């Protein structure tokens, strides 16, 4: 048995960062991961997928030249995209650089599957490691597929196979109308695939505002994607000709490839959380505001169920590190939690949706604006569809949620994230000066729609 101060299980972005900082603070730290140091994001998630999206957006922008700036004969070629992913992002899925980076900070790295064996004890292979101070769990999640007859016996893609492909299929079925499925589906559509998206929920992007769903659905259909929502999938078959997906009331949908993007889940059974008194059947590990899961155990990242985002993992890691070191530090505050779906149009949102706010009993006021009708939207013209939606607490006079969809919607979101997180009074936001002509100026128009619903004197901070 080896004894150290802290064992970090899972070296995704938050786990790697936390392990390094704990070691640099003078603790003896062991970091364990069976896969690549750095986690899903740099190898199969946020980084390579955004490289694909950037390339697909360039192709589409070039096609928008017609009628605005001359003529362009565009030939899409996926080969340089696949090469860039291998050369610049993933090192062809070799993590030696990341391992060296981790070990240079004083972390002892162990490659293998970790399992909890009891309070402050972790096994990996034949070795048991005891942690004097505690264990930090950052095991991440894995792509999850629903129970559909025949699916498990087929060579379907998850996000990993979609990222690793060097060729674009002639046709593609995407099961799942969330962020991952739509982002990747639009990429392959723009590089020449005939794409069909099938979503069992009533609409795409079911976690976002209905207006965002309508906007993105219209854009995807306008580009030629076939979209089916509110349907039931009964079976999946595969043979030498490709995939066949049986859908009630639609019949069989066929394609060369099938991408299943129906969410991600942690493997709490494999991790052995029952050994420390946690529920192995849960969908996530519940933590407090200091990331404590139980005595001597902290958890961060996707496994906490707060949001499957790199920025959440990094945010939680900083809180956990301070607590493990016994330092004063902030408690987790998710009021201003932002998220972005990198489709075109891009959808950024923060805080509560209108429905979620009403469900909490908030006296809701809503203001919206049409980005395409703004001065910048009119100038932009091609690909200018977008909206701003503000969700306010009319009694307190502050925003509790917001959506920024359209060109660079995730960037426009930044000031709205600040407004929600810092509870900036709506009256203060109205009195700001908004640069002209910018996309973010559409926020001023949406605030104008709130004027009659949120009086200038609303809320205890409004007079400040």
ZAMARGU-4260 file (C-alpha; in steps of 0.2 Angstrom, whole numbers, plus 5000, padded with zeros to 4 digits):
<rodrens>
0) 5000/5000/5000 | 5006/5017/4995 | 5001/5032/5006 | 5000/5050/5000 | 4990/5066/5004
5) 4978/5066/4990 | 4972/5054/4977 | 4964/5062/4961 | 4953/5050/4951 | 4951/5056/4934
10) 4962/5068/4925 | 4950/5078/4914 | 4952/5097/4914 | 4947/5100/4932 | 4955/5084/4939
15) 4972/5088/4930 | 4971/5106/4936 | 4967/5102/4954 | 4981/5088/4955 | 4994/5100/4949
20) 4989/5114/4961 | 4988/5102/4976 | 5005/5095/4971 | 5013/5113/4969 | 5006/5117/4986
25) 5017/5104/4994 | 5005/5089/4995 | 5010/5072/4989 | 4997/5068/4975 | 4993/5053/4965
30) 4983/5056/4949 | 4974/5041/4941 | 4967/5039/4924 | 4964/5024/4912 | 4962/5035/4897
35) 4970/5051/4891 | 4976/5065/4903 | 4966/5080/4899 | 4950/5071/4897 | 4936/5071/4884
40) 4937/5089/4880 | 4954/5091/4871 | 4953/5074/4862 | 4935/5070/4858 | 4925/5085/4864
45) 4926/5104/4864 | 4942/5107/4856 | 4942/5096/4840 | 4923/5098/4838 | 4925/5117/4837
50) 4939/5114/4825 | 4926/5105/4814 | 4913/5118/4817 | 4925/5132/4812 | 4929/5124/4796
55) 4911/5121/4792 | 4907/5139/4796 | 4920/5145/4784 | 4913/5134/4770 | 4896/5141/4773
60) 4902/5159/4775 | 4910/5157/4758 | 4894/5151/4750 | 4885/5167/4757 | 4896/5178/4746
65) 4884/5176/4732 | 4873/5192/4731 | 4884/5201/4744 | 4902/5202/4738 | 4903/5193/4721
70) 4904/5175/4717 | 4913/5160/4725 | 4915/5143/4719 | 4917/5133/4735 | 4923/5115/4736
75) 4922/5108/4754 | 4936/5096/4758 | 4936/5087/4775 | 4954/5081/4774 | 4963/5096/4781
80) 4950/5096/4795 | 4954/5078/4800 | 4973/5082/4798 | 4972/5098/4809 | 4963/5088/4823
85) 4977/5075/4823 | 4991/5087/4821 | 4986/5102/4832 | 4973/5096/4845 | 4975/5077/4849
90) 4993/5072/4844 | 4984/5058/4836 | 4977/5054/4853 | 4993/5053/4862 | 4994/5061/4879
95) 5012/5061/4882 | 5014/5080/4882 | 4999/5081/4895 | 5007/5067/4906 | 5024/5077/4906
100) 5015/5093/4910 | 5006/5084/4925 | 5022/5076/4932 | 5032/5092/4930 | 5021/5099/4944
105) 5025/5085/4955 | 5010/5073/4953 | 5013/5054/4952 | 5003/5048/4938 | 4996/5030/4937
110) 4988/5024/4921 | 4973/5012/4925 | 4955/5011/4931 | 4953/5017/4949 | 4940/5009/4961
115) 4936/5015/4978 | 4939/5002/4992 | 4934/5012/5007 | 4936/5028/5016 | 4952/5036/5009
120) 4957/5020/4999 | 4958/5018/4981 | 4964/5003/4971 | 4971/5003/4953 | 4976/4986/4946
125) 4985/4977/4961 | 4990/4992/4970 | 4980/5000/4984 | 4983/5019/4988 | 4978/5027/5004
130) 4975/5046/5005 | 4979/5054/5021 | 4969/5070/5017 | 4956/5064/5005 | 4951/5059/4988
135) 4945/5070/4974 | 4934/5062/4961 | 4933/5068/4943 | 4929/5052/4934 | 4919/5061/4920
140) 4905/5053/4910 | 4904/5041/4895 | 4892/5042/4880 | 4876/5034/4884 | 4864/5025/4872
145) 4846/5021/4875 | 4839/5004/4875 | 4833/5002/4857 | 4831/4985/4849 | 4846/4980/4839
150) 4856/4996/4843 | 4869/4988/4854 | 4874/4975/4841 | 4878/4989/4828 | 4894/4999/4825
155) 4886/5016/4828 | 4896/5031/4831 | 4897/5041/4847 | 4905/5058/4848 | 4922/5049/4848
160) 4920/5040/4832 | 4913/5056/4824 | 4928/5066/4829 | 4940/5053/4824 | 4933/5050/4806
165) 4944/5055/4791 | 4930/5054/4779 | 4913/5061/4778 | 4899/5049/4775 | 4887/5051/4761
170) 4872/5050/4773 | 4871/5051/4792 | 4857/5048/4804 | 4859/5057/4821 | 4849/5051/4836
175) 4848/5065/4848 | 4843/5083/4846 | 4854/5091/4859 | 4870/5101/4857 | 4882/5087/4853
180) 4871/5079/4840 | 4866/5096/4831 | 4884/5103/4831 | 4891/5087/4823 | 4876/5084/4812
185) 4878/5102/4805 | 4896/5100/4802 | 4893/5084/4792 | 4879/5092/4783 | 4890/5107/4777
190) 4903/5095/4771 | 4891/5085/4760 | 4882/5072/4770 | 4863/5070/4769 | 4859/5071/4787
195) 4843/5066/4796 | 4841/5070/4814 | 4828/5061/4825 | 4823/5067/4842 | 4811/5059/4853
200) 4807/5075/4863 | 4794/5087/4856 | 4808/5099/4850 | 4827/5101/4847 | 4837/5108/4861
205) 4824/5104/4873 | 4834/5112/4888 | 4834/5129/4879 | 4821/5142/4877 | 4807/5137/4864
210) 4812/5152/4853 | 4830/5145/4852 | 4823/5128/4847 | 4813/5136/4833 | 4827/5147/4827
215) 4839/5132/4826 | 4827/5120/4818 | 4822/5132/4805 | 4841/5136/4801 | 4845/5117/4800
220) 4830/5113/4789 | 4834/5128/4778 | 4852/5120/4775 | 4844/5104/4770 | 4844/5093/4786
225) 4829/5082/4788 | 4822/5084/4806 | 4810/5073/4815 | 4804/5077/4833 | 4792/5069/4845
230) 4794/5052/4837 | 4797/5035/4844 | 4812/5024/4838 | 4808/5005/4839 | 4823/4997/4831
235) 4840/4999/4823 | 4847/4987/4810 | 4864/4987/4802 | 4871/4977/4787 | 4883/4980/4773
240) 4873/4993/4765 | 4872/5004/4781 | 4860/5008/4795 | 4841/5007/4796 | 4832/5015/4810
245) 4813/5011/4812 | 4803/5025/4818 | 4784/5024/4822 | 4773/5033/4809 | 4788/5036/4798
250) 4794/5019/4793 | 4813/5015/4791 | 4826/5029/4789 | 4842/5023/4781 | 4860/5030/4780
255) 4878/5025/4778 | 4882/5030/4796 | 4873/5032/4813 | 4878/5044/4826 | 4870/5042/4844
260) 4871/5058/4854 | 4858/5055/4868 | 4868/5060/4883 | 4882/5055/4894 | 4882/5046/4911
265) 4895/5042/4924 | 4899/5024/4929 | 4897/5025/4948 | 4896/5006/4949 | 4913/5004/4941
270) 4920/5018/4952 | 4914/5008/4968 | 4906/5023/4976 | 4896/5011/4987 | 4912/5008/4997
275) 4911/5026/5004 | 4892/5025/5007 | 4886/5033/4991 | 4872/5027/4980 | 4879/5018/4965
280) 4862/5019/4956 | 4862/5038/4956 | 4864/5048/4940 | 4877/5059/4949 | 4886/5062/4965
285) 4878/5075/4976 | 4891/5088/4983 | 4889/5103/4994 | 4894/5120/4990 | 4912/5116/4994
290) 4912/5100/4983 | 4912/5088/4997 | 4903/5072/4993 | 4906/5064/5010 | 4920/5064/5024
295) 4937/5065/5015 | 4929/5064/4997 | 4927/5079/4985 | 4919/5077/4968 | 4920/5089/4953
300) 4915/5090/4935 | 4902/5080/4925 | 4899/5067/4939 | 4891/5081/4950 | 4877/5083/4937
305) 4878/5102/4937 | 4883/5103/4919 | 4894/5094/4907 | 4905/5108/4903 | 4924/5111/4905
310) 4921/5128/4913 | 4911/5120/4927 | 4924/5107/4930 | 4938/5120/4931 | 4926/5131/4942
315) 4923/5117/4954 | 4941/5112/4954 | 4946/5129/4961 | 4933/5127/4975 | 4939/5110/4980
320) 4957/5114/4980 | 4955/5128/4992 | 4944/5117/5003 | 4957/5102/5003 | 4971/5114/5007
325) 4960/5122/5022 | 4960/5139/5014 | 4946/5151/5014 | 4937/5151/4997 | 4921/5154/4988
330) 4906/5142/4989 | 4898/5136/4972 | 4886/5149/4965 | 4878/5143/4949 | 4866/5158/4946
335) 4876/5164/4932 | 4880/5147/4924 | 4883/5150/4905 | 4881/5137/4891 | 4883/5138/4872
340) 4878/5127/4858 | 4890/5130/4844 | 4877/5128/4830 | 4875/5141/4817 | 4865/5151/4823
345) 4875/5150/4840 | 4864/5148/4855 | 4871/5155/4872 | 4861/5155/4888 | 4863/5159/4906
350) 4853/5156/4922 | 4835/5151/4922 | 4823/5149/4907 | 4806/5157/4907 | 4798/5140/4912
355) 4811/5136/4925 | 4809/5154/4933 | 4790/5152/4933 | 4791/5135/4941 | 4801/5143/4955
360) 4787/5155/4959 | 4796/5170/4952 | 4785/5185/4946 | 4792/5184/4928 | 4794/5197/4915
365) 4801/5194/4898 | 4809/5205/4885 | 4814/5199/4868 | 4822/5207/4852 | 4825/5201/4834
370) 4844/5201/4830 | 4840/5201/4811 | 4830/5218/4813 | 4844/5227/4822 | 4856/5238/4813
375) 4870/5225/4814 | 4858/5211/4809 | 4853/5221/4794 | 4871/5225/4789 | 4876/5207/4792
380) 4862/5201/4781 | 4867/5183/4776 | 4866/5171/4791 | 4859/5185/4802 | 4845/5175/4811
385) 4845/5177/4830 | 4836/5183/4845 | 4839/5190/4863 | 4827/5184/4877 | 4828/5192/4894
390) 4820/5183/4909 | 4818/5195/4924 | 4812/5194/4942 | 4800/5209/4941 | 4799/5211/4960
395) 4818/5211/4962 | 4821/5221/4946 | 4835/5209/4941 | 4838/5197/4927 | 4838/5178/4932
400) 4841/5171/4915 | 4845/5176/4897 | 4847/5169/4879 | 4858/5176/4866 | 4856/5167/4849
405) 4863/5172/4832 | 4880/5176/4825 | 4893/5175/4839 | 4879/5172/4851 | 4890/5165/4864
410) 4901/5180/4864 | 4886/5192/4866 | 4881/5181/4881 | 4896/5188/4891 | 4888/5204/4897
415) 4872/5194/4901 | 4881/5181/4911 | 4889/5196/4921 | 4871/5204/4923 | 4864/5188/4930
420) 4878/5183/4941 | 4881/5200/4949 | 4862/5204/4949 | 4864/5220/4940 | 4848/5230/4942
425) 4838/5231/4926 | 4837/5249/4928 | 4856/5250/4927 | 4857/5240/4912 | 4844/5251/4903
430) 4855/5266/4907 | 4871/5259/4899 | 4878/5265/4883 | 4878/5251/4870 | 4890/5253/4855
435) 4883/5255/4838 | 4881/5245/4827 | 4885/5229/4837 | 4875/5213/4839 | 4875/5216/4858
440) 4865/5232/4855 | 4850/5220/4853 | 4851/5218/4872 | 4845/5236/4873 | 4830/5233/4862
445) 4825/5218/4873 | 4827/5228/4889 | 4815/5241/4881 | 4802/5227/4880 | 4805/5225/4899
450) 4802/5243/4903 | 4783/5242/4907 | 4785/5225/4916 | 4799/5230/4928 | 4797/5247/4935
455) 4812/5258/4938 | 4810/5257/4957 | 4808/5238/4957 | 4820/5229/4969 | 4830/5234/4984
460) 4846/5237/4973 | 4837/5247/4960 | 4840/5264/4968 | 4859/5261/4969
</rodrens>
